[in-house]
Amino acid sequence: MSYNSFMAETITVRTDEATEHALDVLTEGGTSRSAAIRQAVLEAAARRERAAEMRHAVLRMPLGEPDGINIADELSWSRQEER
């Protein structure tokens, strides 16, 4: 979906004490509540997308050659010694 073709939609946000404080901080310089909320949503979405990209990059990283150690066997062996 193109962001330019999206019609503005009104949403309702139920606030609590912590949210009101956050809005006070975000609007301190004269920014409207609406603009502050819009910016906060955009920034939160960008952070989430960056985090997802980073997770995917880590999952695509080559792990190298196996070293021949079977971790399950090693754990089982060490637990048997503990008994």
Secondary structure as UniProt FT lines:
FT   HELIX           3..5
FT   HELIX           17..26
FT   TURN            27..29
FT   HELIX           33..60
FT   HELIX           71..82
//
